[in-house]
C-alpha cells in the first residue's frame, strides 16, 4: 500500500504542528510536576484543547509529584487503564478514580 506523497508545504506544516504539540505537552508535564497545575485542571483543559487530550495517561501520571513510572503503572493497573489510553479516552469512572487518588 503506497502512501500519497505530501508537498513540501504540507510536510513543513505537519512538522510545525508536531513541534508545537511536543512543546505544549512538555509544558503541561512540567506544570504538573511543579504542582502549578492539578490533574483536574488538566482534564478541564483537555476538553477544549486537542493536543492535551491526545496525551497518554502513562506519560502524564509519572509527572505528578511523588509518582514514578512504577507507581503510575501500578495505579493504572488497579484502576483498569490500558498503557495506550489517552486523556480523551478515559471513562468517567477512570477519571474519578484518578482524581480521588490525587486529592
VMD Tcl script that draws the C-alpha trace (Angstrom):
set ca {
  {0.00 0.00 0.00}
  {1.55 3.27 -1.06}
  {1.25 6.45 0.93}
  {0.45 9.56 -1.07}
  {3.41 11.93 -1.18}
  {2.92 15.23 0.59}
  {4.07 18.53 -0.76}
  {6.96 20.32 0.95}
  {4.45 22.82 2.35}
  {2.29 20.06 3.82}
  {5.35 18.41 5.33}
  {6.53 21.70 6.85}
  {3.07 22.33 8.32}
  {2.94 18.83 9.80}
  {6.40 19.23 11.33}
  {5.45 22.60 12.84}
  {2.25 21.14 14.31}
  {4.18 18.20 15.79}
  {6.75 20.53 17.34}
  {4.01 22.70 18.86}
  {2.30 19.61 20.23}
  {5.51 18.35 21.87}
  {6.13 21.78 23.40}
  {2.62 22.05 24.88}
  {2.74 18.51 26.26}
  {6.15 19.12 27.85}
  {4.85 22.35 29.44}
  {1.83 20.53 30.87}
  {4.04 17.82 32.38}
  {6.32 20.45 33.90}
  {3.35 22.30 35.41}
  {2.06 19.04 36.88}
  {5.49 18.21 38.29}
  {5.85 21.62 39.94}
  {2.31 21.49 41.36}
  {1.20 24.58 39.44}
  {-1.43 22.54 37.61}
  {-3.70 19.92 39.14}
  {-4.90 16.80 37.41}
  {-8.48 18.09 37.44}
  {-7.30 21.30 35.73}
  {-5.51 19.22 33.11}
  {-8.70 17.25 32.45}
  {-10.63 20.51 32.08}
  {-8.11 21.87 29.59}
  {-8.22 18.60 27.67}
  {-11.92 19.21 26.99}
  {-11.08 22.23 24.84}
  {-7.51 21.55 23.68}
  {-6.97 18.62 21.34}
  {-3.20 18.48 21.86}
  {-3.66 17.96 25.60}
  {-6.49 15.46 25.09}
  {-4.09 13.38 22.99}
  {-1.58 12.95 25.82}
  {-1.12 9.39 27.02}
  {-2.01 8.83 30.65}
  {1.10 6.66 31.01}
  {3.21 9.76 30.34}
  {1.09 12.15 32.42}
  {0.96 10.21 35.70}
  {4.75 9.96 36.24}
  {4.78 13.78 36.07}
  {2.66 14.00 39.20}
  {4.57 14.79 42.43}
  {5.65 11.63 44.24}
  {4.70 9.40 41.33}
  {7.22 7.48 39.26}
  {6.77 5.12 36.34}
  {6.38 2.02 38.53}
  {3.78 3.62 40.83}
  {1.97 5.05 37.81}
  {1.82 1.63 36.15}
  {0.50 0.04 39.36}
  {-2.13 2.74 39.73}
  {-3.23 2.39 36.11}
  {-3.43 -1.38 36.52}
  {-5.51 -1.12 39.69}
  {-7.96 1.31 38.05}
  {-8.07 -0.63 34.79}
  {-6.43 1.87 32.44}
  {-4.56 0.50 29.43}
  {-0.98 1.67 28.74}
  {-2.06 3.17 25.43}
  {-5.05 5.11 26.80}
  {-5.10 8.85 26.14}
  {-6.79 11.52 28.26}
  {-9.69 11.83 25.82}
  {-10.31 8.08 26.05}
  {-10.71 7.85 29.82}
  {-14.09 6.80 31.11}
  {-15.82 8.86 33.79}
  {-15.11 6.12 36.33}
  {-11.38 6.17 35.47}
  {-11.20 9.97 35.70}
  {-12.98 9.92 39.05}
  {-10.66 7.22 40.41}
  {-7.58 9.19 39.33}
  {-8.89 12.43 40.83}
  {-9.73 10.66 44.11}
  {-6.24 9.17 44.26}
  {-4.57 12.56 43.87}
  {-6.88 14.58 46.10}
}
mol new
graphics top color blue
foreach p $ca { graphics top sphere $p radius 0.5 }
foreach p [lrange $ca 0 end-1] q [lrange $ca 1 end] { graphics top cylinder $p $q radius 0.2 }
display resetview
